[in-house]
């Protein structure tokens, strides 16, 4: 009998988090094998719970999930590495990319190449030695074209259709 893949720990990043109810968090998570999906972290902010400190953007995680509906329940989770020390313009670029991922990446569709590019790109921002790394248009266009070939200078709307608007 095979183990349930939902209970196995898999690499993930938190793209967005917000409070839900009194002690829970609603997370938008990008998983290596399952793509982007919402997860409910029950009791993450209750009393002495240490979970909320790990459920932050730019911290590589190993997570498991359970449930069947649109919003699944977060199971076990642990840090898979140190948090990326993004500051200033790097942090703004990171949040911008996270927002684009939430709006443009289809839910529950694995994007292994995109996951690897996200992990590499986020790690690259804090490794830069330049005085002021910027998220300028030419760098973003180059990175965007590597993630979404065919997107060119135009973007896609939340449903994946070509919007005709520049990103």
Secondary structure, DSSP 8 states (H G I E B T S, - for coil): ----GGGS-EEEEEEEEEEETTTEEEEEEEETTTEEEEEEETTTTSTT--HHHHS-BT--EEEEEE-SSSSEEEEEEEESS------THHHHHHHHHHHHHHHHS-BT---HHHHHHHHHHHHHHHH--SSS----HHHHHHHHHHHSTT-TTEEE-TTSSEEEEE-
